[in-house]
Amino acid sequence: MTILPIDNLQNVSGDIKMAQKICNALELIRRKLKGRDLPKMPKNTNASDGHKSPLADYLEYFCSLSEPRFAVLVTGDWGTGKTYQVRQALGPNKYYYVSLFGLNSPERITAAVYAAMFPTKGFIKHVSETAKDSGAELGVFGINLGGLPSALMDAILGEKVKNDRPIIFDDLERCKVGMEELLGVINRYVEHFGCRVIIIAHDEKIADHLISQKEKVIGQTIRIEPQTEAAFDTFVTEVPDGVARNLLIEQRKNILEIFLASEVHSLRILRQVVKDLVRLFNLLTPEQVAHPAAISELTKLFCAFSFEIRCGRLQEKDLRNRSSRLLRYFARKIERAGEKAKEDADDKPQHMIAQERYTTIQLDSELLPEELLISMLIRGHFNGADIQSALQISRYFIKQTSGPPWRIVMNFEELEDDIVQKGIQDMERQFENREVTDPGELLHIFALRMLLATNGILAKDVDGVVEECRNYIDDILETGRLPPREMTYRWREEVRDGAHGYTFWIQEEYKERFEMLRKYLLKARTAERDRLLPECGEAVLAAMMEDGQQFFEVLCHTRTGNNTYADVPVLVTINPEKFVQQWKLSPVRNWHWISSALKQRYTVSIRDPDLAPEQQWIRQVAQLWSREAHKTSGIAGLRMRRRIPDIPLDDN
């Protein structure tokens, strides 16, 4: 690369307007590069005890050298705060920071260094003093200066370098310049200008490559560990004064304990979790905030799951039905032990693997129900009412008269005998009076009654309990109080292993009988739904008359989410002849949608047992329509024949 001495610029004859054009263009360059700098970080010490960290100690020595002729490489795990620690160690306004992110040529790197050294007005002043005249096509930045030679720009941007402060080159792995060429550019500042250069490498492979080039560029490599305590204290200072900040300070020990146990090491993740804790803490009631034990468990539990999910070790499926999957795992383990088979690590639930990292918290705690955890940690939705309710019915706040009785009984391991006994009495009273109709709550009550009977706490056997539960279902169905089965597909997941965020208490002794009860309840709910289907059929006919596309959407799965009857055999409740007559009376613009809906329903009914009753109905409607079409002449007949549903017919 040819370098034109700066002094030669003074001899270029010219024109003041062109010089101003150069200055304006270079100001645009500076503005583009300005955004690469990092936001100012709050003041803090380099180590939690106020003493200098090894990094700060070495960089102080390095900066005391006038022309060291070597660069320092700083490495460490992703997210350990390398950039932050280097900036903190050097101090504010004592370095030139250059992000290499996205830079794709040596010229861009040179310009970035120049912009860091001559910012704002000083940048323009320096250019004004050195460039009086001429113009160029500055393709590097897409700015037209009318033909200024590249050598001239090298002179302006590359030859005037200050070495009064160290240069930090960050985001090395995100630079688009080849590694050998990039090292050559950096080495120019080290060897030619005698600058003190600090390179931050976030990628281990790139760091290893740089270390292999140590004899050429790198004179010292420092691998840093996260300054966890200092970083946490900094994160807390970013939180406004109030309840959340006070709780973060109180729970500092617990948060850092769980973070270290997680072995995540990423300060970025720690910062994200702190921000989520602020959201959580701000939603608690004053009573809950004032309960140290509840806040301690809440903080540890939330942090443990947050770290596991954010680093990818747990997913949504691992949060669901934790207790039941744990029981199944131990059951299989016992079976394998009898056969002297080796334990298959793949069988172990992921949350159980995660549990091995945390000794001071139980990940199967019910303090945060699974649906609440999923809502907060997977979907990012923090519902204050749900959070407060979950804590309020925990062992920390539950009283003899608070919460549904089945929840009190379910927490028998954590409550005093008199409270549990009162809960059993209230649950039995509700059972005898048929007060509960919610399907999920019913199944919780059924499972707990089987548990109590199995352990001799109820004066009856499990078979007697099962019979009583069947009678309960029959009674509320007969009186019209049983909620019907949901119309949409989501009903399949409603009450399989748990409800209301809690897994059903099921033991092997009565597992099969509980499943029989669950299916009996589902069958009863289906019967109640079918009783209401004729009314739904009238709604379908109304949609057919008003809007053909709406008719299609309520009957078939689409991406609109308005597929109300896509999973229920609502069509069989409509008289086929009445349907055909209504079809003929509907606007002709709707006919395409009506025919398409029937075809799709027929196709789905072949493989979906829930819609199987509609197969014969759709064939009958198609036959009736076909006969009407062939009896009709002219355009009307042609139109009808084109809308005969494309399905197999018994006759033509």
C-alpha positions in Angstrom: 0.0 0.0 0.0 1.6 3.3 -1.1 1.7 6.0 1.5 1.8 9.7 0.4 3.6 11.8 3.1 1.3 14.2 4.9 3.6 17.1 4.1 2.9 16.7 0.4 -0.7 17.6 1.0 0.3 21.1 1.9 1.6 21.5 -1.7 -1.6 20.5 -3.5 -3.0 23.6 -5.1 -6.6 23.9 -4.8 -9.9 25.0 -4.1 -11.4 25.7 -0.7 -14.8 24.4 -1.7 -13.3 20.9 -2.6 -11.5 20.9 0.8 -14.8 21.6 2.5 -16.3 18.7 0.5 -13.6 16.4 1.8 -14.3 17.5 5.3 -18.0 17.0 5.0 -17.6 13.6 3.5 -15.2 12.5 6.2 -17.6 13.8 8.8 -20.1 11.3 7.3 -17.5 8.6 7.7 -17.0 9.5 11.3 -20.7 9.4 12.0 -20.9 5.9 10.4 -18.1 4.7 12.6 -19.3 6.4 15.7 -22.0 3.8 16.3 -19.4 1.1 16.6 -18.3 2.3 20.1 -19.8 0.6 23.1 -22.1 2.4 25.6 -20.4 3.8 28.6 -20.2 1.3 31.5 -20.9 2.3 35.1 -18.0 2.8 37.4 -16.9 -0.2 39.4 -13.9 -1.9 40.9 -11.9 -4.4 38.9 -12.5 -7.1 41.6 -15.2 -7.6 44.1 -12.9 -6.8 47.0 -11.7 -3.5 45.6 -8.2 -4.7 44.8 -6.8 -4.8 41.3 -7.5 -7.9 39.2 -4.6 -9.7 37.5 -5.8 -8.2 34.2 -5.8 -4.7 35.6 -2.4 -5.2 37.2 -0.8 -6.4 33.9 -2.5 -3.8 31.7 -1.2 -1.1 34.0 2.3 -2.5 33.4 1.7 -2.8 29.7 0.5 0.8 29.4 3.6 2.0 31.2 5.7 0.8 28.3 6.4 3.5 25.8 6.7 1.3 22.7 6.3 -2.4 23.7 6.4 -3.7 20.1 4.0 -6.5 20.9 0.2 -6.8 21.4 -1.7 -8.3 24.3 -4.3 -10.9 23.6 -7.3 -11.2 26.0 -9.3 -14.4 25.8 -12.0 -16.1 27.8 -15.3 -18.0 27.6 -18.2 -16.3 25.7 -20.1 -13.9 27.9 -17.5 -13.6 30.6 -17.3 -9.8 30.2 -13.9 -9.5 28.5 -14.6 -6.2 26.9 -16.1 -4.8 30.1 -13.1 -5.9 32.2 -10.6 -4.5 29.8 -12.4 -1.1 29.6 -12.7 -1.1 33.4 -9.1 -2.0 33.9 -7.9 0.9 31.7 -10.3 3.5 33.0 -12.6 5.9 31.1 -11.1 8.0 28.3 -7.8 6.2 28.6 -8.0 4.0 25.4 -9.1 4.1 21.8 -11.8 1.6 21.2 -12.2 0.0 17.8 -14.9 -2.6 17.0 -14.0 -4.7 13.9 -17.5 -5.9 13.5 -18.4 -6.0 9.8 -15.3 -4.2 8.6 -14.3 -5.8 5.3 -11.1 -4.1 4.2 -7.8 -2.7 5.7 -9.0 0.7 4.7 -12.1 0.4 6.8 -10.0 -0.7 9.8 -7.6 2.3 9.3 -10.6 4.7 9.0 -12.1 3.2 12.2 -8.9 3.7 14.1 -8.6 7.3 12.8 -12.2 8.1 13.8 -11.5 6.8 17.3 -8.4 9.0 17.6 -9.9 12.1 16.1 -13.6 12.2 17.1 -16.2 14.9 16.6 -14.8 18.4 16.0 -11.2 17.3 16.4 -11.7 14.9 13.5 -12.8 17.6 11.1 -10.2 20.1 12.4 -7.4 17.6 11.8 -8.7 16.9 8.3 -9.0 20.6 7.6 -5.4 21.2 8.6 -4.1 18.3 6.4 -6.3 18.2 3.3 -6.9 21.5 1.5 -7.8 20.4 -1.9 -8.7 17.6 -4.5 -11.4 15.0 -4.6 -11.9 11.3 -4.8 -14.3 8.4 -5.3 -14.3 7.0 -1.7 -15.8 3.6 -2.6 -14.9 2.3 0.8 -17.7 4.4 2.3 -19.8 5.0 -0.7 -19.0 8.8 -0.7 -18.1 10.6 -3.9 -15.2 13.0 -3.6 -14.6 13.2 -7.4 -11.4 11.3 -7.9 -9.1 11.6 -4.8 -6.4 8.9 -5.1 -6.5 6.1 -2.6 -3.0 6.8 -1.6 -4.2 10.3 -0.5 -6.8 8.8 1.7 -4.3 6.4 3.2 -2.2 9.4 4.0 -5.2 11.1 5.7 -6.5 8.1 7.6 -3.5 5.9 8.0 -0.4 7.9 8.6 -1.5 10.3 11.3 -1.6 8.0 14.4 -1.5 8.8 18.1 0.1 6.4 20.5 -0.8 8.3 23.7 -3.3 5.7 24.7 -3.6 1.9 24.0 -5.8 0.8 21.1 -8.5 -1.9 21.9 -9.4 -4.1 18.9 -12.6 -5.9 19.7 -15.0 -8.2 17.9 -12.1 -9.8 16.1 -14.1 -12.9 15.0 -16.7 -10.7 13.4 -14.2 -8.9 11.1 -14.6 -9.8 7.4 -10.9 -9.3 6.6 -8.8 -12.4 6.3 -6.9 -13.3 9.5 -3.4 -13.0 8.0 -4.2 -9.6 6.4 -5.9 -8.5 9.6 -2.9 -9.4 11.7 -0.8 -7.4 9.2 -2.9 -4.3 9.8 -2.7 -4.7 13.6 1.0 -5.3 13.4 1.5 -2.1 11.5 0.2 -0.2 14.6 2.4 -2.3 16.9 5.6 -2.1 14.9 5.4 1.0 12.7 3.7 3.4 15.1 4.8 1.8 18.4 1.2 1.7 19.7 0.1 -0.4 22.7 -2.5 -2.7 21.2 -4.9 -4.9 23.1 -6.8 -7.6 21.1 -10.0 -9.1 22.5 -10.9 -12.5 21.0 -14.3 -14.0 21.9 -14.0 -17.1 19.7 -11.7 -19.8 21.1 -10.6 -21.0 17.6 -9.6 -17.6 16.6 -7.8 -17.1 19.9 -5.9 -20.3 19.3 -4.9 -19.1 15.9 -3.7 -15.8 17.3 -1.6 -17.6 19.9 0.0 -19.6 17.2 1.1 -16.3 15.7 2.5 -15.2 19.0 6.1 -14.8 17.8 4.9 -12.3 15.1 2.3 -10.2 16.9 1.2 -11.4 20.3 3.6 -10.9 23.2 1.3 -11.8 26.1 -1.9 -13.8 26.4 -4.3 -13.3 29.3 -7.2 -15.6 29.8 -9.7 -14.0 32.1 -12.5 -15.4 34.3 -15.7 -13.6 34.9 -15.7 -11.0 37.7 -19.0 -12.3 38.7 -19.6 -10.4 42.0 -18.4 -7.1 40.5 -20.6 -7.6 37.4 -23.6 -8.5 39.5 -23.2 -5.4 41.6 -23.0 -3.3 38.4 -26.2 -4.9 37.1 -27.9 -4.0 40.4 -26.9 -0.3 40.0 -28.8 -0.2 36.7 -32.0 -1.0 38.5 -34.0 1.9 39.8 -34.5 2.3 43.6 -37.4 0.3 44.9 -38.6 -3.1 45.8 -36.9 -5.0 43.1 -33.5 -3.5 43.7 -33.8 -4.1 47.5 -34.6 -7.7 46.9 -31.7 -8.2 44.5 -29.4 -6.9 47.2 -30.9 -9.1 49.8 -30.8 -12.2 47.5 -27.3 -11.5 46.2 -25.8 -14.5 47.9 -28.5 -16.9 46.6 -28.4 -15.5 43.0 -24.6 -15.9 42.8 -24.7 -19.3 44.4 -27.1 -20.6 41.8 -25.2 -18.9 39.0 -21.9 -20.5 40.0 -23.6 -23.9 40.5 -25.0 -23.6 36.9 -21.5 -23.5 35.5 -22.8 -21.2 32.8 -20.1 -18.6 33.3 -21.8 -16.1 31.0 -22.2 -12.6 32.4 -24.6 -11.8 29.6 -26.9 -14.5 30.8 -26.6 -13.4 34.4 -27.5 -9.9 33.3 -30.6 -11.2 31.5 -31.7 -13.2 34.5 -31.3 -10.2 36.8 -33.5 -8.2 34.5 -36.1 -11.0 34.6 -35.9 -11.1 38.4 -36.7 -7.4 38.4 -39.9 -8.1 36.4 -40.8 -10.9 38.8 -40.1 -9.0 42.1 -42.1 -6.0 40.9 -45.2 -8.2 40.6 -45.2 -9.6 44.2 -47.5 -8.4 46.9 -46.1 -6.6 50.0 -46.9 -9.6 52.1 -44.9 -11.9 49.8 -42.0 -9.5 49.6 -41.8 -9.5 53.4 -41.4 -13.3 53.6 -37.7 -14.1 53.5 -38.0 -17.9 53.2 -40.5 -17.6 50.3 -38.4 -15.0 48.5 -35.3 -17.2 48.9 -36.9 -20.3 47.4 -38.6 -18.3 44.7 -35.3 -16.6 43.7 -33.2 -19.8 43.6 -35.9 -21.8 41.7 -36.4 -19.0 39.2 -32.7 -18.5 38.7 -31.9 -22.2 38.3 -34.6 -22.8 35.6 -33.6 -19.5 33.9 -29.9 -20.4 33.6 -30.8 -23.9 32.4 -33.2 -22.7 29.7 -31.0 -19.7 28.6 -28.0 -22.0 28.0 -30.2 -24.5 26.1 -30.0 -27.4 28.6 -33.8 -27.4 29.3 -36.6 -26.9 26.9 -40.4 -26.4 27.3 -41.0 -30.2 27.1 -38.6 -30.7 30.1 -40.7 -28.4 32.2 -43.9 -30.3 31.7 -45.1 -33.2 33.9 -41.8 -33.3 35.8 -43.2 -35.4 38.7 -44.8 -38.0 36.5 -41.7 -38.4 34.3 -39.6 -38.8 37.4 -41.9 -41.6 38.7 -41.7 -43.3 35.3 -38.0 -43.1 35.3 -37.6 -44.7 38.7 -40.1 -47.4 37.8 -38.1 -48.3 34.7 -34.9 -48.2 36.8 -36.3 -50.7 39.3 -37.3 -53.0 36.4 -33.9 -52.8 34.9 -32.2 -53.4 38.3 -34.2 -56.6 38.5 -32.7 -57.7 35.2 -29.3 -56.4 36.1 -29.4 -54.2 33.1 -27.2 -51.1 32.7 -28.9 -47.8 33.3 -29.6 -45.9 30.1 -28.6 -42.3 30.7 -30.9 -41.2 27.9 -33.9 -42.3 30.1 -33.0 -39.8 32.8 -35.3 -36.7 32.7 -33.4 -33.5 31.8 -34.6 -31.7 34.9 -33.2 -34.5 37.0 -29.8 -34.1 35.3 -30.1 -30.4 36.0 -30.9 -31.1 39.6 -27.5 -32.7 40.1 -26.0 -29.2 39.7 -28.0 -27.6 42.4 -27.8 -28.9 46.0 -29.8 -26.1 47.8 -33.0 -26.1 45.7 -35.4 -28.8 44.6 -36.4 -28.4 40.9 -39.5 -30.4 41.4 -40.8 -27.8 43.8 -44.4 -26.8 43.1 -43.8 -23.2 44.2 -43.8 -22.2 40.5 -46.2 -24.4 38.6 -45.1 -25.6 35.2 -47.5 -23.4 33.2 -46.3 -20.4 35.0 -42.6 -21.3 34.4 -43.3 -21.8 30.7 -45.2 -18.6 30.5 -42.3 -16.6 32.0 -39.2 -18.4 30.8 -40.3 -19.6 27.4 -42.9 -17.0 26.3 -41.6 -14.0 28.3 -45.0 -13.3 29.7 -45.1 -12.4 33.5 -48.7 -12.4 34.7 -48.9 -10.7 38.1 -52.1 -12.4 39.2 -50.8 -15.9 38.4 -47.5 -15.3 40.1 -49.2 -14.0 43.3 -51.7 -16.8 43.3 -49.0 -19.5 43.0 -47.1 -18.1 46.0 -50.3 -17.5 48.0 -51.3 -21.1 47.9 -47.8 -22.3 48.7 -46.8 -23.6 52.1 -45.4 -20.2 53.0 -48.8 -18.4 52.9 -51.5 -21.1 52.8 -53.9 -21.1 55.8 -56.6 -23.4 56.9 -59.2 -21.5 54.9 -57.2 -20.4 51.9 -56.8 -22.1 48.5 -58.9 -25.1 47.1 -59.0 -28.0 49.5 -57.3 -30.4 47.0 -54.3 -28.1 46.9 -54.0 -28.2 50.7 -54.2 -32.0 50.7 -51.6 -32.2 47.9 -49.2 -30.2 50.0 -49.5 -32.7 53.0 -45.7 -33.1 53.1 -45.2 -29.5 53.9 -48.2 -28.6 56.1 -49.1 -29.4 59.7 -51.5 -32.3 60.4 -54.4 -30.2 61.5 -54.3 -28.1 58.3 -54.1 -31.2 56.1 -56.9 -32.9 58.0 -59.1 -29.8 57.6 -58.3 -29.9 53.9 -59.4 -33.5 53.6 -62.6 -32.8 55.4 -63.4 -29.8 53.1 -62.5 -31.9 50.0 -64.8 -34.7 51.0 -67.6 -32.2 51.8 -67.2 -30.7 48.3 -67.3 -34.2 46.9 -70.4 -35.2 48.6 -72.2 -32.0 47.6 -71.0 -32.2 44.0 -69.6 -28.6 44.3 -66.6 -29.0 41.9 -67.3 -29.2 38.2 -63.9 -28.1 36.7 -62.5 -31.2 34.9 -58.9 -30.6 36.0 -59.9 -30.1 39.6 -62.1 -33.2 39.5 -59.2 -35.3 38.4 -57.0 -33.9 41.1 -59.6 -34.8 43.7 -60.1 -38.3 42.2 -56.4 -39.0 42.3 -56.0 -37.7 45.9 -59.0 -39.8 47.1 -57.3 -42.9 45.6 -54.1 -41.9 47.3 -55.8 -41.6 50.7 -57.7 -44.9 50.2 -54.5 -46.7 49.2 -52.9 -45.5 52.4 -55.8 -46.3 54.7 -56.7 -42.6 55.4 -60.1 -43.0 53.8 -62.3 -45.7 55.2 -62.9 -47.4 51.8 -60.9 -49.3 49.2 -59.8 -47.9 45.8 -62.5 -49.7 43.9 -65.1 -48.1 46.1 -63.5 -44.7 45.4 -63.6 -45.3 41.7 -67.3 -46.2 41.8 -68.0 -43.0 43.8 -66.1 -40.9 41.3 -68.0 -42.5 38.4 -71.3 -41.6 40.1 -70.1 -38.1 40.6 -69.4 -37.7 36.9 -72.9 -39.2 36.0 -74.6 -36.8 38.5 -73.1 -33.5 37.2 -73.6 -34.7 33.6 -77.3 -35.5 34.2 -77.9 -32.1 35.8 -76.1 -30.3 32.9 -73.3 -29.0 35.1 -70.4 -30.9 33.5 -68.4 -28.6 31.1 -68.5 -30.0 27.6 -65.4 -31.2 25.8 -63.6 -28.4 24.0 -64.4 -28.0 20.4 -60.8 -27.4 19.3 -57.9 -29.8 19.1 -56.3 -28.4 22.2 -58.7 -30.4 24.4 -56.4 -33.4 23.9 -53.7 -31.9 26.1 -56.0 -30.4 28.7 -56.0 -33.0 31.4 -53.6 -35.8 30.4 -50.9 -35.7 33.2 -52.0 -32.7 35.2 -54.1 -29.6 35.4 -53.8 -26.0 36.8 -50.0 -26.3 36.7 -49.8 -29.4 38.9 -49.3 -33.1 38.0 -51.9 -35.5 39.2 -50.8 -37.5 42.2 -50.7 -41.0 40.7 -49.1 -44.1 42.1 -48.6 -47.4 40.4 -51.2 -49.1 42.7 -54.1 -47.2 41.1 -52.6 -45.8 37.9 -54.7 -48.0 35.6 -57.9 -47.2 37.4 -57.2 -43.5 37.4 -56.7 -43.6 33.6 -60.0 -45.4 33.3 -61.7 -42.6 35.3 -60.0 -40.0 33.1 -61.3 -41.6 30.0 -64.8 -42.0 31.6 -64.8 -38.2 32.3 -63.7 -37.4 28.8 -66.4 -39.6 27.4 -69.0 -37.8 29.5 -67.7 -34.4 28.4 -67.9 -35.6 24.8 -71.5 -36.6 25.3 -72.3 -33.2 26.7 -70.5 -31.6 23.7 -72.5 -33.7 21.3 -75.7 -32.7 23.0 -74.9 -29.1 22.1 -73.8 -29.8 18.5 -77.2 -29.2 16.9 -77.0 -25.6 17.9 -73.6 -25.4 16.4 -74.9 -26.9 13.2 -77.3 -23.9 12.9 -74.3 -21.6 13.3 -72.5 -23.4 10.5 -75.6 -23.0 8.2 -75.6 -19.3 9.0 -72.0 -18.9 8.1 -72.6 -20.7 4.8 -75.3 -18.1 3.9 -73.3 -15.1 5.0 -69.6 -15.7 4.1 -68.2 -18.7 2.2 -64.7 -18.1 3.4 -65.9 -17.9 7.0 -67.8 -21.2 6.5 -64.5 -22.8 5.3 -62.5 -21.5 8.2 -64.9 -22.7 10.9 -64.8 -26.2 9.5 -61.2 -26.7 8.3 -57.8 -26.1 9.8 -56.3 -22.9 8.5 -53.7 -20.4 9.9 -56.4 -17.9 11.0 -57.1 -19.6 14.3 -60.9 -19.3 13.8 -61.4 -23.0 13.1 -64.1 -23.5 15.7 -65.5 -26.8 14.5 -62.5 -28.3 12.6 -62.2 -31.2 15.1 -65.9 -32.1 15.8 -68.5 -33.9 13.7 -70.8 -30.9 13.6 -72.1 -31.6 10.1 -73.9 -34.8 11.0 -76.3 -32.8 13.0 -77.6 -31.1 9.9 -80.2 -32.7 7.7 -78.4 -33.4 4.3 -81.4 -32.3 2.2 -81.7 -29.1 4.3 -78.0 -28.4 3.8 -78.3 -28.8 0.0 -81.3 -26.5 -0.2 -79.4 -23.9 1.9 -76.4 -24.3 -0.3 -78.5 -23.5 -3.4 -79.9 -20.4 -1.8 -76.5 -19.1 -0.7 -74.7 -16.5 -2.8 -72.9 -18.2 -5.7 -69.6 -16.5 -4.7 -69.7 -18.8 -1.6 -70.1 -22.1 -3.6 -66.4 -22.6 -4.2 -65.7 -22.3 -0.4 -68.5 -24.7 0.5 -67.4 -27.4 -2.0 -63.7 -27.0 -0.9 -64.7 -27.4 2.8 -66.7 -30.6 2.1 -63.8 -32.0 0.2 -61.2 -31.2 2.9 -63.5 -32.5 5.7 -64.0 -35.8 3.8 -60.2 -36.2 3.3 -59.6 -35.5 7.0 -62.4 -37.8 8.1 -60.7 -40.8 6.6 -57.7 -40.6 9.0 -59.4 -38.8 12.0 -61.7 -41.0 14.0 -63.4 -38.0 15.5 -64.6 -36.9 12.1 -65.3 -40.4 10.8 -69.1 -40.1 11.4 -69.1 -37.4 8.7 -67.8 -39.6 5.9 -71.2 -41.0 4.9 -72.9 -37.6 5.5 -70.6 -35.8 3.1 -71.0 -38.5 0.4 -74.8 -38.2 0.8 -74.7 -34.4 0.4 -72.4 -34.6 -2.6 -74.8 -37.1 -4.3 -77.8 -34.9 -3.6 -75.9 -31.9 -5.0 -74.8 -33.9 -8.1 -78.4 -35.0 -8.8 -79.6 -31.4 -8.5 -76.8 -30.2 -10.8 -77.6 -32.7 -13.5 -81.3 -31.8 -13.4 -80.5 -28.1 -13.8 -79.9 -26.6 -17.2 -78.1 -23.6 -18.5 -75.5 -21.5 -16.7 -77.0 -22.4 -13.3 -76.5 -26.2 -14.1 -73.0 -25.6 -15.3 -72.1 -23.7 -12.2 -73.6 -26.4 -10.0 -71.7 -29.2 -11.8 -68.4 -27.4 -11.4 -69.0 -27.3 -7.6 -69.7 -31.0 -7.1 -67.3 -32.0 -4.3 -64.4 -34.0 -5.6 -64.9 -37.1 -3.5 -65.9 -40.7 -4.4 -69.7 -41.1 -5.0 -71.8 -44.2 -4.8 -73.7 -43.3 -8.0 -73.6 -40.7 -10.7 
